[in-house]
């Protein structure tokens, strides 16, 4: 019979607990007092904490560093924590209210597979590629996010043709401005956003290249362009993998 190996105590766990207690008790004195005793206490703390991960951040918080605004930055979950918040990536295009994307997790909603496309398909609008699929800073907010499509800059009113044969599933208006979604064969679908006008209707059968909308800058946009997304079975694909014209 084999005995159970006693659990090993993680190095530094006791020291970390003691550190938290000491910091809570000393926070007010160390941060706000200029008395020699407080200064001496801080110097001793710095010596005791030397070499510990995050020590400089801890001392900054309780030493009056105004660049640290949130104590949770120091006492938040550590990399080896058993519980970690998922790393959500917002859509930098702003279409979180489309396709049920209230909160989109990357890469779980992105499929990097390049599938064979057994039907004719085209570049929906002639223009200049100004933003790729992938991580980027939002042009409207400046915040990091994930861009789930391609931005193709073109003049206002340039025609938008259907990527491929399909059926118009949805037409709406949101932070993506005027948009429509077309379902294609084999689980593929396309989304066309920021349109100035939409000529197709929900339920219409459209042919590859048939005009369905016009380029615009409705919604959150910095200029006239087509925002094009390509999805398959509920996962986002990089449209540039399927468009040799770009």
Beta strands, then each sheet from edge to edge (+ up, - down):
strand 1: 128-131
strand 2: 134-137
strand 3: 144-147
strand 4: 150-153
strand 5: 159-161
strand 6: 166-174
strand 7: 177-183
strand 8: 188-195
strand 9: 197-198
strand 10: 205-206
strand 11: 211-214
strand 12: 225-232
strand 13: 235-237
sheet 1: 1+ 4- 12+ 8- 7+ 6- 10+
sheet 2: 1+ 4- 12+ 13-
sheet 3: 2+ 3-
sheet 4: 5+ 11- 9+
end
